[in-house]
Amino acid sequence: MKTIHIVVTGMVQGVGFRYFTVRRAQNLGLGGWVRNLPDGRVEAVAQGHDADVGTLVDLLRTGPAASDVTDLKVEEIEHEAFSMFDVRF
């Protein structure tokens, strides 16, 4: 099990990025959350098997069609327990 913190920069708000993230994470069986930040970035925490977490990171590097990801920072963090993946406000 791996838990990571992700911050995505670029045109990632107002383009369905959070819901793209939720759908992909749920399809991969991951737990965690995603939210918009006040500065225009998107932040997420994802937890699951290493390969599935890595797949989500790869998907977020591109994002949905309307987005334009310019940077993606990932760091492994201390394990938390999540029962699902959802949007935080």
Residue, then its C-alpha position, 0 to 999 in steps of 0.5 A: m500500500k502506498t499513499i501519495h500527495i499530488v499537486v497539479t498545476g496548469m489549466v486544471q480548474g473549470v475543466g472537469f479535472r476533479y471529476f476526471t480524477v475521482r472516476r479514474a481513482q475509483n476505477l483503479g480501486l483507490g481511496g483518497w480525495v481531490r480538491n481545488l486550491p485557491d491558487g488555481r491548482v488541484e490537490a489530491v491524496a491517493q492510496g492503494h497498491d503501488a501500480d494502481v497509484g502509479t497509473l493514476v499519476d500517469l493519467l493525471r499528467t495528461g488530465p481530461a481533454a480540456s485541461d492543460v497540465t504544466d506541472l505535477k508534483v508527487e510525494e509519498i506521505e504517511h499512510e492514512a485510511f480511506s474507504m473511498f475516493d471523493v471530492r473535497f470542497 
